[in-house]
Amino acid sequence: MPDNGNEELYAVLEQIYAQIKGRRRRLWPHDRLADDLGIDSVSGLELMVAAEDEFGVELFDDPRVRRLATVADLAALIARCQTDQAGTGSTPDEIAPAPAGAVAGGAVAGGTTPGGAAADYPAPVGAVAGGVAQPAPARW
Protein backbone atom coordinates (compact mmCIF):
# COMPACT_ATOMS: atom_id res chain seq x y z
CA MET A 1 0.00 0.00 0.00
CA PRO A 2 1.28 3.50 -0.71
CA ASP A 3 2.55 5.74 2.05
CA ASN A 4 1.10 8.99 0.71
CA GLY A 5 -1.88 9.61 2.96
CA ASN A 6 -4.21 7.43 0.85
CA GLU A 7 -3.77 4.22 2.84
CA GLU A 8 -7.45 4.10 3.79
CA LEU A 9 -8.54 4.70 0.20
CA TYR A 10 -6.27 1.90 -1.05
CA ALA A 11 -7.48 -0.45 1.71
CA VAL A 12 -11.08 0.11 0.60
CA LEU A 13 -10.12 -0.39 -3.07
CA GLU A 14 -8.46 -3.69 -2.07
CA GLN A 15 -11.71 -4.78 -0.39
CA ILE A 16 -13.73 -3.81 -3.46
CA TYR A 17 -11.28 -5.67 -5.73
CA ALA A 18 -11.58 -8.79 -3.54
CA GLN A 19 -15.37 -8.67 -3.75
CA ILE A 20 -15.36 -8.24 -7.53
CA LYS A 21 -12.61 -10.70 -8.45
CA GLY A 22 -13.11 -13.21 -5.62
CA ARG A 23 -9.50 -13.01 -4.42
CA ARG A 24 -7.50 -10.70 -2.22
CA ARG A 25 -4.57 -8.81 -3.68
CA ARG A 26 -2.45 -5.93 -2.53
CA LEU A 27 -2.96 -2.98 -4.84
CA TRP A 28 -0.08 -0.73 -5.79
CA PRO A 29 -0.29 2.68 -7.45
CA HIS A 30 1.47 1.41 -10.58
CA ASP A 31 -0.87 -1.60 -11.05
CA ARG A 32 -2.61 -1.33 -14.41
CA LEU A 33 -6.33 -1.92 -14.08
CA ALA A 34 -6.75 -4.05 -17.20
CA ASP A 35 -3.34 -5.66 -17.67
CA ASP A 36 -2.29 -6.32 -14.06
CA LEU A 37 -5.62 -6.64 -12.28
CA GLY A 38 -7.74 -8.17 -15.04
CA ILE A 39 -10.41 -5.47 -14.84
CA ASP A 40 -12.58 -5.80 -17.95
CA SER A 41 -15.69 -3.88 -18.95
CA VAL A 42 -18.01 -5.78 -16.60
CA SER A 43 -15.72 -5.73 -13.56
CA GLY A 44 -14.90 -2.10 -14.37
CA LEU A 45 -18.58 -1.19 -14.04
CA GLU A 46 -18.78 -3.17 -10.80
CA LEU A 47 -15.69 -1.32 -9.55
CA MET A 48 -17.18 2.09 -10.41
CA VAL A 49 -20.53 1.31 -8.74
CA ALA A 50 -18.86 -0.05 -5.60
CA ALA A 51 -16.47 2.93 -5.43
CA GLU A 52 -19.39 5.34 -5.83
CA ASP A 53 -21.25 3.63 -2.99
CA GLU A 54 -18.22 3.35 -0.72
CA PHE A 55 -16.76 6.83 -1.24
CA GLY A 56 -19.98 8.77 -1.86
CA VAL A 57 -18.86 10.12 -5.22
CA GLU A 58 -20.31 10.06 -8.72
CA LEU A 59 -17.83 8.47 -11.11
CA PHE A 60 -19.98 6.84 -13.76
CA ASP A 61 -20.67 9.97 -15.81
CA ASP A 62 -17.26 11.57 -15.19
CA PRO A 63 -15.39 11.80 -18.52
CA ARG A 64 -12.09 11.23 -16.70
CA VAL A 65 -13.12 7.60 -16.03
CA ARG A 66 -12.37 6.74 -19.67
CA ARG A 67 -8.71 7.64 -19.13
CA LEU A 68 -8.10 5.52 -16.04
CA ALA A 69 -5.18 3.19 -16.56
CA THR A 70 -3.70 2.53 -13.11
CA VAL A 71 -4.79 2.21 -9.50
CA ALA A 72 -3.11 5.58 -8.86
CA ASP A 73 -5.32 7.13 -11.57
CA LEU A 74 -8.42 5.68 -9.90
CA ALA A 75 -7.34 6.83 -6.44
CA ALA A 76 -6.59 10.34 -7.74
CA LEU A 77 -9.98 10.53 -9.46
CA ILE A 78 -11.84 9.41 -6.34
CA ALA A 79 -9.95 11.94 -4.20
CA ARG A 80 -10.57 14.69 -6.77
CA CYS A 81 -14.28 13.83 -7.03
CA GLN A 82 -14.60 13.93 -3.24
CA THR A 83 -13.07 17.41 -3.27
CA ASP A 84 -15.04 18.59 -6.34
CA GLN A 85 -18.37 17.25 -5.14
CA ALA A 86 -17.83 18.82 -1.74
CA GLY A 87 -17.63 22.14 -3.60
CA THR A 88 -14.19 22.96 -2.24
CA GLY A 89 -11.98 22.37 -5.21
CA SER A 90 -11.46 23.01 -8.84
CA THR A 91 -11.41 20.36 -11.52
CA PRO A 92 -7.87 20.19 -12.89
CA ASP A 93 -7.25 17.36 -15.28
CA GLU A 94 -4.79 15.28 -13.22
CA ILE A 95 -5.04 12.23 -15.44
CA ALA A 96 -3.22 12.55 -18.74
CA PRO A 97 -5.52 12.42 -21.75
CA ALA A 98 -5.50 9.26 -23.82
CA PRO A 99 -3.48 9.62 -27.00
CA ALA A 100 -5.47 9.86 -30.22
CA GLY A 101 -6.39 6.41 -31.42
CA ALA A 102 -5.89 4.76 -28.02
CA VAL A 103 -8.59 2.47 -26.73
CA ALA A 104 -10.00 3.98 -23.57
CA GLY A 105 -13.15 2.72 -21.95
CA GLY A 106 -13.98 0.62 -24.99
CA ALA A 107 -13.93 3.67 -27.26
CA VAL A 108 -11.41 5.02 -29.69
CA ALA A 109 -10.32 8.27 -28.05
CA GLY A 110 -9.85 11.23 -30.32
CA GLY A 111 -10.84 9.21 -33.35
CA THR A 112 -12.97 10.34 -36.22
CA THR A 113 -16.28 9.12 -37.50
CA PRO A 114 -16.41 7.73 -41.04
CA GLY A 115 -17.54 11.22 -42.16
CA GLY A 116 -14.41 12.74 -40.61
CA ALA A 117 -16.01 14.36 -37.55
CA ALA A 118 -14.04 14.13 -34.30
CA ALA A 119 -15.64 11.70 -31.84
CA ASP A 120 -15.15 9.05 -29.21
CA TYR A 121 -16.94 6.03 -30.60
CA PRO A 122 -17.06 2.32 -29.77
CA ALA A 123 -14.11 0.41 -31.14
CA PRO A 124 -14.88 -2.94 -32.73
CA VAL A 125 -12.70 -5.80 -31.56
CA GLY A 126 -9.46 -5.83 -33.53
CA ALA A 127 -10.15 -2.38 -35.02
CA VAL A 128 -7.31 -0.24 -36.31
CA ALA A 129 -7.27 3.19 -34.70
CA GLY A 130 -4.68 5.83 -35.45
CA GLY A 131 -2.73 3.32 -37.53
CA VAL A 132 -2.33 0.91 -34.58
CA ALA A 133 -4.24 -2.36 -34.35
CA GLN A 134 -6.15 -2.52 -31.08
CA PRO A 135 -5.99 -5.72 -29.00
CA ALA A 136 -9.12 -7.68 -28.22
CA PRO A 137 -10.90 -7.28 -25.91
CA ALA A 138 -10.85 -3.50 -25.60
CA ARG A 139 -9.95 -2.02 -22.22
CA TRP A 140 -12.86 -1.16 -20.04
C-alpha positions as CSV (number, residue, x, y, z in Angstrom):
1,M,0.0,0.0,0.0
2,P,1.3,3.5,-0.7
3,D,2.6,5.7,2.0
4,N,1.1,9.0,0.7
5,G,-1.9,9.6,3.0
6,N,-4.2,7.4,0.9
7,E,-3.8,4.2,2.8
8,E,-7.5,4.1,3.8
9,L,-8.5,4.7,0.2
10,Y,-6.3,1.9,-1.1
11,A,-7.5,-0.4,1.7
12,V,-11.1,0.1,0.6
13,L,-10.1,-0.4,-3.1
14,E,-8.5,-3.7,-2.1
15,Q,-11.7,-4.8,-0.4
16,I,-13.7,-3.8,-3.5
17,Y,-11.3,-5.7,-5.7
18,A,-11.6,-8.8,-3.5
19,Q,-15.4,-8.7,-3.8
20,I,-15.4,-8.2,-7.5
21,K,-12.6,-10.7,-8.5
22,G,-13.1,-13.2,-5.6
23,R,-9.5,-13.0,-4.4
24,R,-7.5,-10.7,-2.2
25,R,-4.6,-8.8,-3.7
26,R,-2.5,-5.9,-2.5
27,L,-3.0,-3.0,-4.8
28,W,-0.1,-0.7,-5.8
29,P,-0.3,2.7,-7.5
30,H,1.5,1.4,-10.6
31,D,-0.9,-1.6,-11.0
32,R,-2.6,-1.3,-14.4
33,L,-6.3,-1.9,-14.1
34,A,-6.7,-4.0,-17.2
35,D,-3.3,-5.7,-17.7
36,D,-2.3,-6.3,-14.1
37,L,-5.6,-6.6,-12.3
38,G,-7.7,-8.2,-15.0
39,I,-10.4,-5.5,-14.8
40,D,-12.6,-5.8,-17.9
41,S,-15.7,-3.9,-18.9
42,V,-18.0,-5.8,-16.6
43,S,-15.7,-5.7,-13.6
44,G,-14.9,-2.1,-14.4
45,L,-18.6,-1.2,-14.0
46,E,-18.8,-3.2,-10.8
47,L,-15.7,-1.3,-9.5
48,M,-17.2,2.1,-10.4
49,V,-20.5,1.3,-8.7
50,A,-18.9,-0.1,-5.6
51,A,-16.5,2.9,-5.4
52,E,-19.4,5.3,-5.8
53,D,-21.2,3.6,-3.0
54,E,-18.2,3.4,-0.7
55,F,-16.8,6.8,-1.2
56,G,-20.0,8.8,-1.9
57,V,-18.9,10.1,-5.2
58,E,-20.3,10.1,-8.7
59,L,-17.8,8.5,-11.1
60,F,-20.0,6.8,-13.8
61,D,-20.7,10.0,-15.8
62,D,-17.3,11.6,-15.2
63,P,-15.4,11.8,-18.5
64,R,-12.1,11.2,-16.7
65,V,-13.1,7.6,-16.0
66,R,-12.4,6.7,-19.7
67,R,-8.7,7.6,-19.1
68,L,-8.1,5.5,-16.0
69,A,-5.2,3.2,-16.6
70,T,-3.7,2.5,-13.1
71,V,-4.8,2.2,-9.5
72,A,-3.1,5.6,-8.9
73,D,-5.3,7.1,-11.6
74,L,-8.4,5.7,-9.9
75,A,-7.3,6.8,-6.4
76,A,-6.6,10.3,-7.7
77,L,-10.0,10.5,-9.5
78,I,-11.8,9.4,-6.3
79,A,-10.0,11.9,-4.2
80,R,-10.6,14.7,-6.8
81,C,-14.3,13.8,-7.0
82,Q,-14.6,13.9,-3.2
83,T,-13.1,17.4,-3.3
84,D,-15.0,18.6,-6.3
85,Q,-18.4,17.2,-5.1
86,A,-17.8,18.8,-1.7
87,G,-17.6,22.1,-3.6
88,T,-14.2,23.0,-2.2
89,G,-12.0,22.4,-5.2
90,S,-11.5,23.0,-8.8
91,T,-11.4,20.4,-11.5
92,P,-7.9,20.2,-12.9
93,D,-7.2,17.4,-15.3
94,E,-4.8,15.3,-13.2
95,I,-5.0,12.2,-15.4
96,A,-3.2,12.5,-18.7
97,P,-5.5,12.4,-21.8
98,A,-5.5,9.3,-23.8
99,P,-3.5,9.6,-27.0
100,A,-5.5,9.9,-30.2
101,G,-6.4,6.4,-31.4
102,A,-5.9,4.8,-28.0
103,V,-8.6,2.5,-26.7
104,A,-10.0,4.0,-23.6
105,G,-13.1,2.7,-21.9
106,G,-14.0,0.6,-25.0
107,A,-13.9,3.7,-27.3
108,V,-11.4,5.0,-29.7
109,A,-10.3,8.3,-28.0
110,G,-9.8,11.2,-30.3
111,G,-10.8,9.2,-33.4
112,T,-13.0,10.3,-36.2
113,T,-16.3,9.1,-37.5
114,P,-16.4,7.7,-41.0
115,G,-17.5,11.2,-42.2
116,G,-14.4,12.7,-40.6
117,A,-16.0,14.4,-37.5
118,A,-14.0,14.1,-34.3
119,A,-15.6,11.7,-31.8
120,D,-15.1,9.0,-29.2
121,Y,-16.9,6.0,-30.6
122,P,-17.1,2.3,-29.8
123,A,-14.1,0.4,-31.1
124,P,-14.9,-2.9,-32.7
125,V,-12.7,-5.8,-31.6
126,G,-9.5,-5.8,-33.5
127,A,-10.1,-2.4,-35.0
128,V,-7.3,-0.2,-36.3
129,A,-7.3,3.2,-34.7
130,G,-4.7,5.8,-35.5
131,G,-2.7,3.3,-37.5
132,V,-2.3,0.9,-34.6
133,A,-4.2,-2.4,-34.4
134,Q,-6.1,-2.5,-31.1
135,P,-6.0,-5.7,-29.0
136,A,-9.1,-7.7,-28.2
137,P,-10.9,-7.3,-25.9
138,A,-10.8,-3.5,-25.6
139,R,-9.9,-2.0,-22.2
140,W,-12.9,-1.2,-20.0
